[in-house]
Amino acid sequence: MSWSIEIDANTCIGSGMCAGVAPDHFELEEGYSVAKESQVEPADEVVDAAESCPVEAILVKDVESGRVVAPEE
């Protein structure tokens, strides 16, 4: 099982919450968030980062099913 991480660059405000919560998975480049890897093993900190984004710019999905893992609706 693996998850994909998508970041909507048009929505991201560069708060850095994701990089603070999950520095192994996110970093800021030129003031905006980027995922260090587009596919990752399931990890609580990835969900926490998506949930902590103040503008919900991060979408985490199960690669096989396409089911949205985070943020929760």
Predicted model as a PDB file, atoms N, CA, C, CB and O in Angstrom, pLDDT in the B-factor column:
MODEL        1                                                                  
ATOM      1  N   MET A   1       0.841  -1.183   0.000  1.00 90.00           N  
ATOM      2  CA  MET A   1       0.000   0.000   0.000  1.00 90.00           C  
ATOM      3  C   MET A   1       0.884   1.243   0.000  1.00 90.00           C  
ATOM      4  CB  MET A   1      -0.956   0.000   1.218  1.00 90.00           C  
ATOM      5  O   MET A   1       1.882   1.309   0.718  1.00 90.00           O  
ATOM      6  N   SER A   2       0.508   2.218  -0.806  1.00 97.00           N  
ATOM      7  CA  SER A   2       1.218   3.495  -0.788  1.00 97.00           C  
ATOM      8  C   SER A   2       0.222   4.627  -1.007  1.00 97.00           C  
ATOM      9  CB  SER A   2       2.334   3.529  -1.869  1.00 97.00           C  
ATOM     10  O   SER A   2      -0.884   4.432  -1.511  1.00 97.00           O  
ATOM     11  N   TRP A   3       0.652   5.791  -0.616  1.00 98.00           N  
ATOM     12  CA  TRP A   3      -0.171   6.996  -0.734  1.00 98.00           C  
ATOM     13  C   TRP A   3       0.495   7.965  -1.693  1.00 98.00           C  
ATOM     14  CB  TRP A   3      -0.390   7.663   0.649  1.00 98.00           C  
ATOM     15  O   TRP A   3       1.720   8.029  -1.792  1.00 98.00           O  
ATOM     16  N   SER A   4      -0.347   8.724  -2.405  1.00 98.00           N  
ATOM     17  CA  SER A   4       0.171   9.817  -3.222  1.00 98.00           C  
ATOM     18  C   SER A   4      -0.068  11.125  -2.477  1.00 98.00           C  
ATOM     19  CB  SER A   4      -0.502   9.843  -4.636  1.00 98.00           C  
ATOM     20  O   SER A   4      -1.056  11.276  -1.759  1.00 98.00           O  
ATOM     21  N   ILE A   5       0.838  12.052  -2.657  1.00 98.00           N  
ATOM     22  CA  ILE A   5       0.710  13.379  -2.054  1.00 98.00           C  
ATOM     23  C   ILE A   5       0.622  14.391  -3.181  1.00 98.00           C  
ATOM     24  CB  ILE A   5       1.913  13.700  -1.096  1.00 98.00           C  
ATOM     25  O   ILE A   5       1.514  14.475  -4.025  1.00 98.00           O  
ATOM     26  N   GLU A   6      -0.456  15.158  -3.191  1.00 98.00           N  
ATOM     27  CA  GLU A   6      -0.632  16.220  -4.178  1.00 98.00           C  
ATOM     28  C   GLU A   6      -0.764  17.544  -3.440  1.00 98.00           C  
ATOM     29  CB  GLU A   6      -1.880  15.955  -5.083  1.00 98.00           C  
ATOM     30  O   GLU A   6      -1.482  17.638  -2.444  1.00 98.00           O  
ATOM     31  N   ILE A   7      -0.082  18.549  -3.922  1.00 98.00           N  
ATOM     32  CA  ILE A   7      -0.173  19.879  -3.330  1.00 98.00           C  
ATOM     33  C   ILE A   7      -0.659  20.835  -4.403  1.00 98.00           C  
ATOM     34  CB  ILE A   7       1.201  20.343  -2.739  1.00 98.00           C  
ATOM     35  O   ILE A   7      -0.062  20.943  -5.474  1.00 98.00           O  
ATOM     36  N   ASP A   8      -1.743  21.524  -4.108  1.00 97.00           N  
ATOM     37  CA  ASP A   8      -2.298  22.505  -5.040  1.00 97.00           C  
ATOM     38  C   ASP A   8      -1.497  23.800  -4.885  1.00 97.00           C  
ATOM     39  CB  ASP A   8      -3.838  22.747  -4.775  1.00 97.00           C  
ATOM     40  O   ASP A   8      -1.688  24.550  -3.928  1.00 97.00           O  
ATOM     41  N   ALA A   9      -0.613  24.045  -5.826  1.00 94.00           N  
ATOM     42  CA  ALA A   9       0.270  25.219  -5.761  1.00 94.00           C  
ATOM     43  C   ALA A   9      -0.508  26.524  -5.811  1.00 94.00           C  
ATOM     44  CB  ALA A   9       1.276  25.184  -6.903  1.00 94.00           C  
ATOM     45  O   ALA A   9      -0.041  27.538  -5.292  1.00 94.00           O  
ATOM     46  N   ASN A  10      -1.679  26.517  -6.423  1.00 96.00           N  
ATOM     47  CA  ASN A  10      -2.482  27.734  -6.492  1.00 96.00           C  
ATOM     48  C   ASN A  10      -3.177  28.039  -5.179  1.00 96.00           C  
ATOM     49  CB  ASN A  10      -3.506  27.618  -7.593  1.00 96.00           C  
ATOM     50  O   ASN A  10      -3.570  29.179  -4.932  1.00 96.00           O  
ATOM     51  N   THR A  11      -3.332  27.026  -4.332  1.00 97.00           N  
ATOM     52  CA  THR A  11      -4.004  27.200  -3.040  1.00 97.00           C  
ATOM     53  C   THR A  11      -3.000  27.418  -1.918  1.00 97.00           C  
ATOM     54  CB  THR A  11      -4.877  25.986  -2.725  1.00 97.00           C  
ATOM     55  O   THR A  11      -3.291  28.146  -0.969  1.00 97.00           O  
ATOM     56  N   CYS A  12      -1.825  26.804  -2.007  1.00 97.00           N  
ATOM     57  CA  CYS A  12      -0.820  26.872  -0.947  1.00 97.00           C  
ATOM     58  C   CYS A  12      -0.450  28.323  -0.638  1.00 97.00           C  
ATOM     59  CB  CYS A  12       0.435  26.079  -1.347  1.00 97.00           C  
ATOM     60  O   CYS A  12      -0.198  29.128  -1.535  1.00 97.00           O  
ATOM     61  N   ILE A  13      -0.426  28.631   0.669  1.00 97.00           N  
ATOM     62  CA  ILE A  13      -0.040  29.982   1.102  1.00 97.00           C  
ATOM     63  C   ILE A  13       1.340  29.984   1.759  1.00 97.00           C  
ATOM     64  CB  ILE A  13      -1.085  30.547   2.079  1.00 97.00           C  
ATOM     65  O   ILE A  13       1.812  31.026   2.214  1.00 97.00           O  
ATOM     66  N   GLY A  14       1.989  28.811   1.809  1.00 96.00           N  
ATOM     67  CA  GLY A  14       3.342  28.742   2.356  1.00 96.00           C  
ATOM     68  C   GLY A  14       3.416  28.919   3.855  1.00 96.00           C  
ATOM     69  O   GLY A  14       4.387  29.479   4.364  1.00 96.00           O  
ATOM     70  N   SER A  15       2.400  28.449   4.578  1.00 97.00           N  
ATOM     71  CA  SER A  15       2.403  28.606   6.033  1.00 97.00           C  
ATOM     72  C   SER A  15       3.513  27.805   6.698  1.00 97.00           C  
ATOM     73  CB  SER A  15       1.065  28.189   6.603  1.00 97.00           C  
ATOM     74  O   SER A  15       3.988  28.171   7.773  1.00 97.00           O  
ATOM     75  N   GLY A  16       3.928  26.710   6.060  1.00 96.00           N  
ATOM     76  CA  GLY A  16       4.987  25.877   6.618  1.00 96.00           C  
ATOM     77  C   GLY A  16       4.513  24.874   7.648  1.00 96.00           C  
ATOM     78  O   GLY A  16       5.325  24.151   8.225  1.00 96.00           O  
ATOM     79  N   MET A  17       3.211  24.817   7.890  1.00 97.00           N  
ATOM     80  CA  MET A  17       2.677  23.869   8.869  1.00 97.00           C  
ATOM     81  C   MET A  17       3.048  22.440   8.499  1.00 97.00           C  
ATOM     82  CB  MET A  17       1.154  24.007   8.976  1.00 97.00           C  
ATOM     83  O   MET A  17       3.435  21.658   9.367  1.00 97.00           O  
ATOM     84  N   CYS A  18       2.935  22.093   7.226  1.00 97.00           N  
ATOM     85  CA  CYS A  18       3.227  20.725   6.784  1.00 97.00           C  
ATOM     86  C   CYS A  18       4.682  20.363   7.042  1.00 97.00           C  
ATOM     87  CB  CYS A  18       2.905  20.562   5.296  1.00 97.00           C  
ATOM     88  O   CYS A  18       4.978  19.265   7.514  1.00 97.00           O  
ATOM     89  N   ALA A  19       5.591  21.282   6.733  1.00 97.00           N  
ATOM     90  CA  ALA A  19       7.017  21.032   6.944  1.00 97.00           C  
ATOM     91  C   ALA A  19       7.340  20.933   8.427  1.00 97.00           C  
ATOM     92  CB  ALA A  19       7.856  22.135   6.297  1.00 97.00           C  
ATOM     93  O   ALA A  19       8.243  20.196   8.823  1.00 97.00           O  
ATOM     94  N   GLY A  20       6.608  21.670   9.241  1.00 97.00           N  
ATOM     95  CA  GLY A  20       6.813  21.597  10.691  1.00 97.00           C  
ATOM     96  C   GLY A  20       6.300  20.298  11.277  1.00 97.00           C  
ATOM     97  O   GLY A  20       6.917  19.733  12.180  1.00 97.00           O  
ATOM     98  N   VAL A  21       5.171  19.820  10.768  1.00 97.00           N  
ATOM     99  CA  VAL A  21       4.547  18.601  11.271  1.00 97.00           C  
ATOM    100  C   VAL A  21       5.240  17.355  10.720  1.00 97.00           C  
ATOM    101  CB  VAL A  21       3.062  18.579  10.909  1.00 97.00           C  
ATOM    102  O   VAL A  21       5.423  16.377  11.445  1.00 97.00           O  
ATOM    103  N   ALA A  22       5.622  17.384   9.452  1.00 98.00           N  
ATOM    104  CA  ALA A  22       6.208  16.212   8.790  1.00 98.00           C  
ATOM    105  C   ALA A  22       7.427  16.606   7.958  1.00 98.00           C  
ATOM    106  CB  ALA A  22       5.162  15.517   7.897  1.00 98.00           C  
ATOM    107  O   ALA A  22       7.379  16.555   6.729  1.00 98.00           O  
ATOM    108  N   PRO A  23       8.514  16.997   8.613  1.00 98.00           N  
ATOM    109  CA  PRO A  23       9.687  17.472   7.866  1.00 98.00           C  
ATOM    110  C   PRO A  23      10.341  16.407   6.978  1.00 98.00           C  
ATOM    111  CB  PRO A  23      10.709  17.994   8.831  1.00 98.00           C  
ATOM    112  O   PRO A  23      11.091  16.746   6.063  1.00 98.00           O  
ATOM    113  N   ASP A  24      10.067  15.139   7.236  1.00 97.00           N  
ATOM    114  CA  ASP A  24      10.620  14.088   6.385  1.00 97.00           C  
ATOM    115  C   ASP A  24       9.876  13.991   5.054  1.00 97.00           C  
ATOM    116  CB  ASP A  24      10.570  12.745   7.109  1.00 97.00           C  
ATOM    117  O   ASP A  24      10.363  13.376   4.105  1.00 97.00           O  
ATOM    118  N   HIS A  25       8.682  14.608   4.993  1.00 98.00           N  
ATOM    119  CA  HIS A  25       7.839  14.471   3.809  1.00 98.00           C  
ATOM    120  C   HIS A  25       7.589  15.773   3.049  1.00 98.00           C  
ATOM    121  CB  HIS A  25       6.537  13.890   4.206  1.00 98.00           C  
ATOM    122  O   HIS A  25       7.270  15.747   1.860  1.00 98.00           O  
ATOM    123  N   PHE A  26       7.735  16.919   3.738  1.00 98.00           N  
ATOM    124  CA  PHE A  26       7.434  18.221   3.127  1.00 98.00           C  
ATOM    125  C   PHE A  26       8.550  19.212   3.398  1.00 98.00           C  
ATOM    126  CB  PHE A  26       6.102  18.774   3.654  1.00 98.00           C  
ATOM    127  O   PHE A  26       9.237  19.135   4.417  1.00 98.00           O  
ATOM    128  N   GLU A  27       8.722  20.147   2.468  1.00 97.00           N  
ATOM    129  CA  GLU A  27       9.655  21.252   2.656  1.00 97.00           C  
ATOM    130  C   GLU A  27       9.117  22.471   1.921  1.00 97.00           C  
ATOM    131  CB  GLU A  27      11.084  20.879   2.150  1.00 97.00           C  
ATOM    132  O   GLU A  27       8.252  22.359   1.052  1.00 97.00           O  
ATOM    133  N   LEU A  28       9.633  23.617   2.277  1.00 97.00           N  
ATOM    134  CA  LEU A  28       9.244  24.842   1.580  1.00 97.00           C  
ATOM    135  C   LEU A  28      10.311  25.171   0.550  1.00 97.00           C  
ATOM    136  CB  LEU A  28       9.048  26.027   2.578  1.00 97.00           C  
ATOM    137  O   LEU A  28      11.507  25.156   0.842  1.00 97.00           O  
ATOM    138  N   GLU A  29       9.859  25.465  -0.650  1.00 96.00           N  
ATOM    139  CA  GLU A  29      10.746  25.926  -1.714  1.00 96.00           C  
ATOM    140  C   GLU A  29      10.162  27.210  -2.264  1.00 96.00           C  
ATOM    141  CB  GLU A  29      10.918  24.846  -2.842  1.00 96.00           C  
ATOM    142  O   GLU A  29       9.007  27.254  -2.690  1.00 96.00           O  
ATOM    143  N   GLU A  30      10.972  28.251  -2.249  1.00 94.00           N  
ATOM    144  CA  GLU A  30      10.539  29.561  -2.732  1.00 94.00           C  
ATOM    145  C   GLU A  30       9.232  29.995  -2.063  1.00 94.00           C  
ATOM    146  CB  GLU A  30      10.365  29.534  -4.257  1.00 94.00           C  
ATOM    147  O   GLU A  30       8.375  30.621  -2.687  1.00 94.00           O  
ATOM    148  N   GLY A  31       9.101  29.650  -0.782  1.00 93.00           N  
ATOM    149  CA  GLY A  31       7.948  30.086  -0.001  1.00 93.00           C  
ATOM    150  C   GLY A  31       6.707  29.219  -0.121  1.00 93.00           C  
ATOM    151  O   GLY A  31       5.663  29.565   0.433  1.00 93.00           O  
ATOM    152  N   TYR A  32       6.794  28.100  -0.831  1.00 95.00           N  
ATOM    153  CA  TYR A  32       5.630  27.230  -0.994  1.00 95.00           C  
ATOM    154  C   TYR A  32       5.997  25.790  -0.683  1.00 95.00           C  
ATOM    155  CB  TYR A  32       5.064  27.338  -2.418  1.00 95.00           C  
ATOM    156  O   TYR A  32       7.149  25.381  -0.827  1.00 95.00           O  
ATOM    157  N   SER A  33       5.004  25.032  -0.256  1.00 97.00           N  
ATOM    158  CA  SER A  33       5.210  23.645   0.119  1.00 97.00           C  
ATOM    159  C   SER A  33       5.409  22.747  -1.088  1.00 97.00           C  
ATOM    160  CB  SER A  33       4.049  23.155   0.932  1.00 97.00           C  
ATOM    161  O   SER A  33       4.762  22.910  -2.123  1.00 97.00           O  
ATOM    162  N   VAL A  34       6.319  21.795  -0.930  1.00 97.00           N  
ATOM    163  CA  VAL A  34       6.497  20.731  -1.910  1.00 97.00           C  
ATOM    164  C   VAL A  34       6.667  19.422  -1.147  1.00 97.00           C  
ATOM    165  CB  VAL A  34       7.727  21.010  -2.849  1.00 97.00           C  
ATOM    166  O   VAL A  34       7.227  19.389  -0.052  1.00 97.00           O  
ATOM    167  N   ALA A  35       6.173  18.351  -1.747  1.00 98.00           N  
ATOM    168  CA  ALA A  35       6.364  17.031  -1.165  1.00 98.00           C  
ATOM    169  C   ALA A  35       7.742  16.528  -1.581  1.00 98.00           C  
ATOM    170  CB  ALA A  35       5.235  16.039  -1.614  1.00 98.00           C  
ATOM    171  O   ALA A  35       8.131  16.659  -2.742  1.00 98.00           O  
ATOM    172  N   LYS A  36       8.468  15.962  -0.648  1.00 98.00           N  
ATOM    173  CA  LYS A  36       9.793  15.423  -0.970  1.00 98.00           C  
ATOM    174  C   LYS A  36       9.677  14.211  -1.887  1.00 98.00           C  
ATOM    175  CB  LYS A  36      10.547  15.042   0.314  1.00 98.00           C  
ATOM    176  O   LYS A  36      10.568  13.955  -2.697  1.00 98.00           O  
ATOM    177  N   GLU A  37       8.577  13.463  -1.760  1.00 97.00           N  
ATOM    178  CA  GLU A  37       8.289  12.312  -2.618  1.00 97.00           C  
ATOM    179  C   GLU A  37       6.820  12.384  -3.010  1.00 97.00           C  
ATOM    180  CB  GLU A  37       8.620  10.952  -1.896  1.00 97.00           C  
ATOM    181  O   GLU A  37       5.988  12.762  -2.185  1.00 97.00           O  
ATOM    182  N   SER A  38       6.480  12.033  -4.239  1.00 96.00           N  
ATOM    183  CA  SER A  38       5.080  12.078  -4.664  1.00 96.00           C  
ATOM    184  C   SER A  38       4.296  10.859  -4.181  1.00 96.00           C  
ATOM    185  CB  SER A  38       4.998  12.175  -6.182  1.00 96.00           C  
ATOM    186  O   SER A  38       3.069  10.902  -4.087  1.00 96.00           O  
ATOM    187  N   GLN A  39       5.015   9.762  -3.873  1.00 98.00           N  
ATOM    188  CA  GLN A  39       4.381   8.572  -3.306  1.00 98.00           C  
ATOM    189  C   GLN A  39       5.155   8.164  -2.061  1.00 98.00           C  
ATOM    190  CB  GLN A  39       4.331   7.401  -4.344  1.00 98.00           C  
ATOM    191  O   GLN A  39       6.385   8.132  -2.057  1.00 98.00           O  
ATOM    192  N   VAL A  40       4.409   7.853  -1.005  1.00 98.00           N  
ATOM    193  CA  VAL A  40       5.026   7.492   0.272  1.00 98.00           C  
ATOM    194  C   VAL A  40       4.323   6.283   0.872  1.00 98.00           C  
ATOM    195  CB  VAL A  40       4.983   8.679   1.255  1.00 98.00           C  
ATOM    196  O   VAL A  40       3.206   5.931   0.493  1.00 98.00           O  
ATOM    197  N   GLU A  41       5.009   5.665   1.813  1.00 98.00           N  
ATOM    198  CA  GLU A  41       4.372   4.631   2.612  1.00 98.00           C  
ATOM    199  C   GLU A  41       3.397   5.332   3.567  1.00 98.00           C  
ATOM    200  CB  GLU A  41       5.438   3.764   3.397  1.00 98.00           C  
ATOM    201  O   GLU A  41       3.660   6.458   3.990  1.00 98.00           O  
ATOM    202  N   PRO A  42       2.283   4.688   3.909  1.00 98.00           N  
ATOM    203  CA  PRO A  42       1.342   5.307   4.845  1.00 98.00           C  
ATOM    204  C   PRO A  42       2.037   5.708   6.152  1.00 98.00           C  
ATOM    205  CB  PRO A  42       0.179   4.344   5.140  1.00 98.00           C  
ATOM    206  O   PRO A  42       2.789   4.928   6.735  1.00 98.00           O  
ATOM    207  N   ALA A  43       1.770   6.930   6.595  1.00 97.00           N  
ATOM    208  CA  ALA A  43       2.381   7.455   7.815  1.00 97.00           C  
ATOM    209  C   ALA A  43       1.452   8.484   8.445  1.00 97.00           C  
ATOM    210  CB  ALA A  43       3.768   8.082   7.518  1.00 97.00           C  
ATOM    211  O   ALA A  43       0.890   9.337   7.759  1.00 97.00           O  
ATOM    212  N   ASP A  44       1.301   8.390   9.757  1.00 97.00           N  
ATOM    213  CA  ASP A  44       0.422   9.308  10.485  1.00 97.00           C  
ATOM    214  C   ASP A  44       0.812  10.767  10.282  1.00 97.00           C  
ATOM    215  CB  ASP A  44       0.441   8.979  11.964  1.00 97.00           C  
ATOM    216  O   ASP A  44      -0.054  11.637  10.197  1.00 97.00           O  
ATOM    217  N   GLU A  45       2.127  11.038  10.202  1.00 98.00           N  
ATOM    218  CA  GLU A  45       2.554  12.433  10.082  1.00 98.00           C  
ATOM    219  C   GLU A  45       2.135  13.047   8.741  1.00 98.00           C  
ATOM    220  CB  GLU A  45       4.071  12.530  10.245  1.00 98.00           C  
ATOM    221  O   GLU A  45       1.950  14.261   8.656  1.00 98.00           O  
ATOM    222  N   VAL A  46       1.983  12.236   7.706  1.00 98.00           N  
ATOM    223  CA  VAL A  46       1.505  12.750   6.413  1.00 98.00           C  
ATOM    224  C   VAL A  46       0.046  13.184   6.542  1.00 98.00           C  
ATOM    225  CB  VAL A  46       1.658  11.673   5.292  1.00 98.00           C  
ATOM    226  O   VAL A  46      -0.334  14.241   6.038  1.00 98.00           O  
ATOM    227  N   VAL A  47      -0.763  12.380   7.208  1.00 98.00           N  
ATOM    228  CA  VAL A  47      -2.162  12.745   7.461  1.00 98.00           C  
ATOM    229  C   VAL A  47      -2.219  13.995   8.330  1.00 98.00           C  
ATOM    230  CB  VAL A  47      -2.927  11.575   8.142  1.00 98.00           C  
ATOM    231  O   VAL A  47      -2.988  14.915   8.052  1.00 98.00           O  
ATOM    232  N   ASP A  48      -1.402  14.028   9.387  1.00 98.00           N  
ATOM    233  CA  ASP A  48      -1.376  15.192  10.275  1.00 98.00           C  
ATOM    234  C   ASP A  48      -1.019  16.469   9.516  1.00 98.00           C  
ATOM    235  CB  ASP A  48      -0.379  14.965  11.413  1.00 98.00           C  
ATOM    236  O   ASP A  48      -1.591  17.528   9.771  1.00 98.00           O  
ATOM    237  N   ALA A  49      -0.075  16.365   8.587  1.00 98.00           N  
ATOM    238  CA  ALA A  49       0.330  17.533   7.803  1.00 98.00           C  
ATOM    239  C   ALA A  49      -0.811  18.010   6.915  1.00 98.00           C  
ATOM    240  CB  ALA A  49       1.563  17.208   6.948  1.00 98.00           C  
ATOM    241  O   ALA A  49      -1.072  19.210   6.832  1.00 98.00           O  
ATOM    242  N   ALA A  50      -1.490  17.083   6.252  1.00 98.00           N  
ATOM    243  CA  ALA A  50      -2.618  17.461   5.392  1.00 98.00           C  
ATOM    244  C   ALA A  50      -3.734  18.081   6.219  1.00 98.00           C  
ATOM    245  CB  ALA A  50      -3.147  16.237   4.618  1.00 98.00           C  
ATOM    246  O   ALA A  50      -4.354  19.058   5.800  1.00 98.00           O  
ATOM    247  N   GLU A  51      -3.988  17.515   7.387  1.00 97.00           N  
ATOM    248  CA  GLU A  51      -5.051  18.032   8.262  1.00 97.00           C  
ATOM    249  C   GLU A  51      -4.683  19.393   8.849  1.00 97.00           C  
ATOM    250  CB  GLU A  51      -5.337  17.039   9.396  1.00 97.00           C  
ATOM    251  O   GLU A  51      -5.568  20.189   9.162  1.00 97.00           O  
ATOM    252  N   SER A  52      -3.382  19.669   9.001  1.00 97.00           N  
ATOM    253  CA  SER A  52      -2.960  20.927   9.617  1.00 97.00           C  
ATOM    254  C   SER A  52      -2.877  22.083   8.629  1.00 97.00           C  
ATOM    255  CB  SER A  52      -1.625  20.744  10.277  1.00 97.00           C  
ATOM    256  O   SER A  52      -2.763  23.238   9.041  1.00 97.00           O  
ATOM    257  N   CYS A  53      -2.932  21.793   7.334  1.00 97.00           N  
ATOM    258  CA  CYS A  53      -2.838  22.857   6.330  1.00 97.00           C  
ATOM    259  C   CYS A  53      -4.039  23.799   6.475  1.00 97.00           C  
ATOM    260  CB  CYS A  53      -2.777  22.256   4.885  1.00 97.00           C  
ATOM    261  O   CYS A  53      -5.184  23.359   6.373  1.00 97.00           O  
ATOM    262  N   PRO A  54      -3.787  25.081   6.711  1.00 97.00           N  
ATOM    263  CA  PRO A  54      -4.896  26.007   6.942  1.00 97.00           C  
ATOM    264  C   PRO A  54      -5.789  26.246   5.724  1.00 97.00           C  
ATOM    265  CB  PRO A  54      -4.353  27.313   7.405  1.00 97.00           C  
ATOM    266  O   PRO A  54      -6.919  26.711   5.872  1.00 97.00           O  
ATOM    267  N   VAL A  55      -5.299  25.934   4.528  1.00 98.00           N  
ATOM    268  CA  VAL A  55      -6.111  26.144   3.320  1.00 98.00           C  
ATOM    269  C   VAL A  55      -6.413  24.840   2.578  1.00 98.00           C  
ATOM    270  CB  VAL A  55      -5.399  27.106   2.381  1.00 98.00           C  
ATOM    271  O   VAL A  55      -6.908  24.856   1.452  1.00 98.00           O  
ATOM    272  N   GLU A  56      -6.104  23.700   3.231  1.00 97.00           N  
ATOM    273  CA  GLU A  56      -6.353  22.368   2.658  1.00 97.00           C  
ATOM    274  C   GLU A  56      -5.768  22.222   1.250  1.00 97.00           C  
ATOM    275  CB  GLU A  56      -7.854  22.091   2.618  1.00 97.00           C  
ATOM    276  O   GLU A  56      -6.438  21.756   0.328  1.00 97.00           O  
ATOM    277  N   ALA A  57      -4.513  22.626   1.108  1.00 98.00           N  
ATOM    278  CA  ALA A  57      -3.838  22.534  -0.194  1.00 98.00           C  
ATOM    279  C   ALA A  57      -3.222  21.166  -0.432  1.00 98.00           C  
ATOM    280  CB  ALA A  57      -2.762  23.596  -0.300  1.00 98.00           C  
ATOM    281  O   ALA A  57      -2.769  20.877  -1.539  1.00 98.00           O  
ATOM    282  N   ILE A  58      -3.198  20.308   0.602  1.00 98.00           N  
ATOM    283  CA  ILE A  58      -2.560  18.997   0.493  1.00 98.00           C  
ATOM    284  C   ILE A  58      -3.632  17.917   0.391  1.00 98.00           C  
ATOM    285  CB  ILE A  58      -1.628  18.730   1.707  1.00 98.00           C  
ATOM    286  O   ILE A  58      -4.564  17.876   1.194  1.00 98.00           O  
ATOM    287  N   LEU A  59      -3.492  17.053  -0.594  1.00 98.00           N  
ATOM    288  CA  LEU A  59      -4.414  15.940  -0.780  1.00 98.00           C  
ATOM    289  C   LEU A  59      -3.606  14.646  -0.739  1.00 98.00           C  
ATOM    290  CB  LEU A  59      -5.209  16.073  -2.128  1.00 98.00           C  
ATOM    291  O   LEU A  59      -2.650  14.465  -1.493  1.00 98.00           O  
ATOM    292  N   VAL A  60      -4.013  13.755   0.158  1.00 98.00           N  
ATOM    293  CA  VAL A  60      -3.353  12.459   0.293  1.00 98.00           C  
ATOM    294  C   VAL A  60      -4.349  11.392  -0.138  1.00 98.00           C  
ATOM    295  CB  VAL A  60      -2.850  12.213   1.766  1.00 98.00           C  
ATOM    296  O   VAL A  60      -5.465  11.327   0.376  1.00 98.00           O  
ATOM    297  N   LYS A  61      -3.930  10.545  -1.101  1.00 98.00           N  
ATOM    298  CA  LYS A  61      -4.820   9.505  -1.619  1.00 98.00           C  
ATOM    299  C   LYS A  61      -4.140   8.147  -1.600  1.00 98.00           C  
ATOM    300  CB  LYS A  61      -5.270   9.844  -3.040  1.00 98.00           C  
ATOM    301  O   LYS A  61      -2.920   8.040  -1.725  1.00 98.00           O  
ATOM    302  N   ASP A  62      -4.960   7.106  -1.439  1.00 98.00           N  
ATOM    303  CA  ASP A  62      -4.477   5.742  -1.580  1.00 98.00           C  
ATOM    304  C   ASP A  62      -4.231   5.505  -3.070  1.00 98.00           C  
ATOM    305  CB  ASP A  62      -5.501   4.697  -0.985  1.00 98.00           C  
ATOM    306  O   ASP A  62      -5.129   5.716  -3.884  1.00 98.00           O  
ATOM    307  N   VAL A  63      -3.038   5.074  -3.429  1.00 98.00           N  
ATOM    308  CA  VAL A  63      -2.667   4.925  -4.837  1.00 98.00           C  
ATOM    309  C   VAL A  63      -3.541   3.882  -5.540  1.00 98.00           C  
ATOM    310  CB  VAL A  63      -1.190   4.535  -4.956  1.00 98.00           C  
ATOM    311  O   VAL A  63      -3.987   4.107  -6.665  1.00 98.00           O  
ATOM    312  N   GLU A  64      -3.782   2.762  -4.894  1.00 97.00           N  
ATOM    313  CA  GLU A  64      -4.530   1.675  -5.534  1.00 97.00           C  
ATOM    314  C   GLU A  64      -5.999   2.006  -5.734  1.00 97.00           C  
ATOM    315  CB  GLU A  64      -4.410   0.417  -4.715  1.00 97.00           C  
ATOM    316  O   GLU A  64      -6.538   1.808  -6.822  1.00 97.00           O  
ATOM    317  N   SER A  65      -6.653   2.510  -4.688  1.00 97.00           N  
ATOM    318  CA  SER A  65      -8.103   2.725  -4.749  1.00 97.00           C  
ATOM    319  C   SER A  65      -8.494   4.135  -5.177  1.00 97.00           C  
ATOM    320  CB  SER A  65      -8.712   2.433  -3.411  1.00 97.00           C  
ATOM    321  O   SER A  65      -9.606   4.354  -5.657  1.00 97.00           O  
ATOM    322  N   GLY A  66      -7.577   5.098  -5.004  1.00 97.00           N  
ATOM    323  CA  GLY A  66      -7.911   6.491  -5.288  1.00 97.00           C  
ATOM    324  C   GLY A  66      -8.679   7.157  -4.162  1.00 97.00           C  
ATOM    325  O   GLY A  66      -9.063   8.322  -4.268  1.00 97.00           O  
ATOM    326  N   ARG A  67      -8.907   6.411  -3.071  1.00 97.00           N  
ATOM    327  CA  ARG A  67      -9.657   6.942  -1.927  1.00 97.00           C  
ATOM    328  C   ARG A  67      -8.850   8.068  -1.259  1.00 97.00           C  
ATOM    329  CB  ARG A  67      -9.975   5.806  -0.895  1.00 97.00           C  
ATOM    330  O   ARG A  67      -7.641   7.954  -1.062  1.00 97.00           O  
ATOM    331  N   VAL A  68      -9.552   9.151  -0.920  1.00 97.00           N  
ATOM    332  CA  VAL A  68      -8.918  10.271  -0.224  1.00 97.00           C  
ATOM    333  C   VAL A  68      -8.679   9.873   1.227  1.00 97.00           C  
ATOM    334  CB  VAL A  68      -9.795  11.562  -0.311  1.00 97.00           C  
ATOM    335  O   VAL A  68      -9.610   9.518   1.950  1.00 97.00           O  
ATOM    336  N   VAL A  69      -7.426   9.938   1.639  1.00 97.00           N  
ATOM    337  CA  VAL A  69      -7.032   9.614   3.016  1.00 97.00           C  
ATOM    338  C   VAL A  69      -7.114  10.862   3.889  1.00 97.00           C  
ATOM    339  CB  VAL A  69      -5.597   9.022   3.055  1.00 97.00           C  
ATOM    340  O   VAL A  69      -7.568  10.802   5.031  1.00 97.00           O  
ATOM    341  N   ALA A  70      -6.672  11.994   3.341  1.00 98.00           N  
ATOM    342  CA  ALA A  70      -6.684  13.257   4.078  1.00 98.00           C  
ATOM    343  C   ALA A  70      -6.683  14.398   3.071  1.00 98.00           C  
ATOM    344  CB  ALA A  70      -5.460  13.365   5.052  1.00 98.00           C  
ATOM    345  O   ALA A  70      -6.135  14.241   1.980  1.00 98.00           O  
ATOM    346  N   PRO A  71      -7.268  15.520   3.396  1.00 96.00           N  
ATOM    347  CA  PRO A  71      -7.949  15.802   4.662  1.00 96.00           C  
ATOM    348  C   PRO A  71      -9.335  15.160   4.683  1.00 96.00           C  
ATOM    349  CB  PRO A  71      -8.063  17.322   4.887  1.00 96.00           C  
ATOM    350  O   PRO A  71      -9.960  14.924   3.650  1.00 96.00           O  
ATOM    351  N   GLU A  72      -9.782  14.891   5.905  1.00 89.00           N  
ATOM    352  CA  GLU A  72     -11.118  14.344   6.058  1.00 89.00           C  
ATOM    353  C   GLU A  72     -12.139  15.411   5.733  1.00 89.00           C  
ATOM    354  CB  GLU A  72     -11.333  13.800   7.475  1.00 89.00           C  
ATOM    355  O   GLU A  72     -11.924  16.594   5.996  1.00 89.00           O  
ATOM    356  N   GLU A  73     -13.246  14.990   5.164  1.00 76.00           N  
ATOM    357  CA  GLU A  73     -14.290  15.960   4.806  1.00 76.00           C  
ATOM    358  C   GLU A  73     -15.168  16.276   5.984  1.00 76.00           C  
ATOM    359  CB  GLU A  73     -15.141  15.440   3.661  1.00 76.00           C  
ATOM    360  O   GLU A  73     -16.098  17.073   5.865  1.00 76.00           O  
TER     361      GLU A  73                                                      
ENDMDL                                                                          
END                                                                             
